[in-house]
Amino acid sequence: MATIAELENALRNADAAGAMEDARVLAAALVQARKDNGNFSEDAQIMGIGPQVKKPGVRDTIVGTGEAALSTVTGLTGGLVGMVGGGISGGIQSIKDGTFGTPEGNKLAEQTAAIGAQRYTYAPRTQSGQDQIEVVGKVAQQLLPIAPIAGGFAGMTQALKPPVVQAVDAVRIGGPMALQAGKQAANRATGAIKSTGARLGMGEAVEAPMNTGGGMVSGGAAAVNPLNQTLATVAKSSPDLRMTVEKLVKKGIEIDQEVLARHVEADSLMVPIKYTEGQVTRNPQLFSNEKNMRGKNVEYQERFAEQNQQLIDNVNALREKVAPDVYTSGNTAHAETLMNAYLNLDEGLKRVIRADYKALEDANGGIFPLDAKTFVLNAEANLNKANRNRFLPSEIRGILDDYKNGEQMTFNNFEELRTILSAESRKVERAGDGNKKMAISAVRNALEDLPMPKGMEHLKPLADKARNSSKARFDLLKADPAYNAVVRGTALPDRFIQKYVINGDSTKLHELMYNLRDDPVAQQTVAASMVDHLKASARITDDSGVFAQASYNKAAGNLSPKFNIVFKPDEIRQIQKTGNVARNIKEAPDGHTVNSSNTYVAELADSKAGRALEGVANVAAHGVPVGTWVKNALMKNADKKAIQKSLRTGAGIVKTKEAKLKEVKAKVLAAKAAKEAQQNPTNNP
């Protein structure tokens, strides 16, 4: 539940931001909150439906006089510059919209000029101050030689009095607290004047974070994001980021946890990356300004180039981490490594099988204990059962006939027949003859069953061991398509990685990694091939190029089901974090106005339209080069401050008024929903 103080602060922020719909919602919530505390008469004054606030006393008059003086000074300094800057901003916008010189364009310029003047002019908080500044405005209208500016200044006296906030202030600073409240208001206005200036031409003020209470700015936010949580978030970050956050926390400045989390993520990469303010906050206007100004300001060019190279360096660092012993590059070279690993694996398995069968022969006095006639009968039975008798190749049929007539099978005969059956099976598979393949398989199964003559029961354990060794190899071949393809000679080096690693089934890839578990270089090669694929997807060649985050993240998403099979948890996090950071850096947020030509802003500053607007401002000032002053200030000072703010460590982590307003509004809506649910409970079955 939002407190009354939070609602009042949020209401001020909404009004200052021109969010009238939010202001109406918050005002209603404030009324309800005060009603709940039994203070309806005050609410009536706030909403203008009850007794009006009494006439200011002596102390109110004193405070009002001070506020009027402060408003006058700021209006003739910051307000004047703000008005001209706002008018130029509106003129630029009307050029972009195609309405320059039309009544609609003129109206836009007037509106932006008034907004610019309001932004840099202190608004009196007391009724006395507001009354006195209205008088000053009327006098200024008659005395100042610059009539358009004086008229705008007088008109501001009404625009500077938001009715809802004015009523809230009247209630809050009335009575014995008036003098102190007036002093605080003046101090805040002075601080705002000092902190203003970086984006006059963009219609946006740079505001220094203020702490008026000595603690966290918002008690409610502090409860949600306590001090310890913030410090813990940056505990393992780089010294620069950690010290920046710690200083802000010590000053009681509220941190935007979402923005801070993005900074920490980028800082935790193997090659740390620093965001710009627009990138990390995902603010479309800031993001656009930074991108559009890169053609004019070398600082932005350098930061963006640095970020791009660091993204590449992160992929390279990951490659080195997951595959320190792999020196091959390219899918064909990686495939040859894996195919050779499979051949070595298969040769080792076949050695074990041969040794087991040889042990069986030796145990039988050097005579291989296989009943050849029974083998042939079993093979024919298998063929008849599969209805493939007519498809058996004639060469194999001839061998069966020899053993059927009583020829003795030695161990060498046994090994040769196994080799012949494997070769014939591969040949008919390449030819696509499934019937012949099934026929050969029926014969091979009968041979692997190893039928022994009667009286050889004592050799059964050795025979079983040999059978199991052979069966284990066949099971591996059946479960692992990559292994099977290598052994059968159908694997193509230039397609192997793409087929069995990148596009292969996750289950089959697991078989691959398990079968090659005793070959660390082979396993590293699989990891290297995946990282190389991500790098190629980012369109990086020879460690150069513009990092393509969209295709990198798409490739990472496609591979993600296989990550746990190939990578360790910290390596997976590096892949994902690199993609997240690349997306924030490269992808413009919704609502952006990024100009891809890279020269838009620089050209606009010196374009005919820009010079025309400068001249309009000078003419409006009766020859006083106000427009030129503002333009030069924008070019020389505002850009510098904006760049420094954008590129500093931890840019954007101070929670903005808009973010605070959003939080409070969410609390109000949640509280409203909870109250409605309580008042109208539903009957759940």
Summary of the structure (lengths in Angstrom):
residues: 685
radius of gyration: 40.1
end to end distance: 29.6
largest distance: 130.9
contacts: 2170
relative contact order: 0.11
helix: 73%
strand: 1%
